[in-house]
Amino acid sequence: MSGKNPFWNYDYNAAQRNREIVDSYQQANEARLDSQQSQFEASMANDRVSRIQMQLNNTINSHKKVVADYEQRLQKTKTVAFKLAIRSNIFERTLTQLQDQWPDKKENILDEIQRQKNHCTTQEYRDNWWGWVSQNDPSSDNSYLDFPFPDRELKHKP
């Protein structure tokens, strides 16, 4: 009787195989979903890395421009300092030469240098020049940096 009753005709091995098949499908599906989730997360991470890399490159490029501008300004400042140093050296050498040529005028020359130094170190004079310097970018094109006397032929050659 048990052979004719479908409820009693239970094949344990077939049921076990069916459960294993369902379990394997379920595991395969979960593995596929996990794989897709991992791929999605990796894609999101790659997108984020790409975005951060692009921001980094933009920042680096903008900083390169800023550094280049500062280097250009530094070069202009060095040129101005060089011109001022040359000008100062010309005057110092000239004054020394004048003192050596006319020792009797040495005191007069030194007195005049001291008078001009006193005049140029007054607060009003310094404020006036500082105002001019601070409002202008250092540039070697400035006419003030040109030597105040024109070039000329030497009348007395050494």
C-alpha positions in Angstrom: 0.0 0.0 0.0 2.8 2.2 0.6 3.8 1.9 -3.0 0.6 3.3 -4.3 0.2 6.2 -1.9 2.2 9.2 -3.3 2.6 10.5 0.2 4.3 7.3 1.3 6.3 7.0 -1.9 9.0 9.3 -0.6 12.4 8.9 -2.2 14.9 10.2 0.4 17.8 10.2 -2.1 15.9 12.2 -4.7 14.8 14.7 -2.1 18.4 15.0 -0.9 19.5 15.6 -4.4 16.8 18.3 -4.9 17.9 20.0 -1.7 21.5 19.9 -2.8 20.6 21.3 -6.2 18.5 24.1 -4.7 21.3 24.8 -2.2 23.9 24.9 -5.0 21.7 27.3 -7.0 21.3 29.4 -3.9 25.0 29.4 -3.2 25.8 30.2 -6.8 23.3 33.1 -6.8 24.8 34.4 -3.5 28.3 34.1 -4.9 27.1 36.0 -8.1 25.5 38.7 -6.0 28.6 39.0 -3.8 30.8 39.2 -6.9 28.5 41.9 -8.4 28.6 43.8 -5.1 32.4 43.6 -5.0 32.7 44.7 -8.6 30.3 47.6 -7.8 32.3 48.6 -4.7 35.6 48.4 -6.7 34.1 50.5 -9.5 33.0 53.1 -6.9 36.4 53.1 -5.3 38.1 53.4 -8.7 35.8 56.4 -9.5 36.6 58.0 -6.2 40.4 57.4 -6.8 40.1 58.9 -10.3 38.2 61.9 -8.9 40.8 62.4 -6.2 43.6 62.0 -8.7 42.0 64.6 -10.9 41.7 67.0 -8.0 45.3 66.4 -7.0 46.5 67.0 -10.6 44.5 70.2 -10.7 45.9 71.3 -7.4 49.4 70.5 -8.5 49.0 72.4 -11.8 47.6 75.5 -10.1 50.4 75.4 -7.5 52.9 75.0 -10.4 51.5 78.3 -11.8 51.8 80.0 -8.5 55.3 78.8 -8.0 56.3 79.9 -11.5 54.8 83.4 -10.8 56.8 83.6 -7.5 59.9 82.4 -9.3 59.4 85.1 -11.9 58.9 87.8 -9.2 62.0 86.5 -7.4 64.0 86.8 -10.6 62.8 90.4 -11.1 63.7 91.2 -7.5 67.2 89.7 -7.9 67.6 91.8 -11.1 66.6 94.9 -9.2 68.9 94.1 -6.3 71.8 93.5 -8.8 71.2 96.9 -10.5 71.1 98.6 -7.1 74.3 96.8 -6.0 76.1 97.9 -9.2 74.9 101.4 -8.8 75.9 101.5 -5.1 79.3 100.1 -6.0 79.9 102.7 -8.7 79.2 105.5 -6.3 81.3 104.0 -3.5 84.2 103.4 -5.8 83.9 106.9 -7.2 83.8 108.5 -3.8 86.8 106.5 -2.7 88.7 107.5 -5.9 87.8 111.2 -5.3 89.1 111.0 -1.8 92.3 109.5 -3.0 92.8 112.0 -5.7 92.0 115.0 -3.6 93.0 114.2 0.0 92.6 117.9 0.9 88.9 117.6 0.0 88.4 114.3 1.8 86.8 115.9 4.8 84.4 118.0 2.6 83.4 114.8 0.7 82.8 112.9 4.0 80.9 115.8 5.4 78.6 115.9 2.3 78.1 112.2 2.5 77.1 112.5 6.2 74.7 115.4 5.4 73.0 113.3 2.6 72.9 110.3 4.9 71.2 112.4 7.6 68.7 113.8 5.1 67.9 110.4 3.6 67.3 108.8 7.0 64.7 111.3 8.2 61.3 109.6 8.8 59.5 111.8 6.3 62.1 111.0 3.5 62.0 107.2 4.4 58.2 107.2 4.4 58.0 108.9 1.1 60.4 106.4 -0.5 58.8 103.4 1.2 55.4 104.5 -0.1 56.9 104.5 -3.6 58.6 101.2 -3.2 55.7 99.4 -1.6 53.2 100.5 -4.3 55.4 99.4 -7.2 56.4 95.9 -8.2 60.1 95.5 -8.3 61.0 95.7 -12.0 64.3 96.3 -13.7 62.3 98.3 -16.2 61.9 101.1 -13.7 63.7 104.3 -14.8 64.9 104.9 -11.3 67.3 102.0 -11.6 69.0 103.5 -14.6 72.3 105.2 -13.9 71.5 108.9 -13.3 74.3 110.2 -15.6 74.4 109.5 -19.3 77.2 107.5 -20.8 80.0 109.6 -22.1 83.5 109.4 -23.6 86.3 109.6 -21.1 88.2 112.9 -21.3 91.0 111.8 -19.0 91.9 108.2 -19.7 93.9 106.4 -16.9 
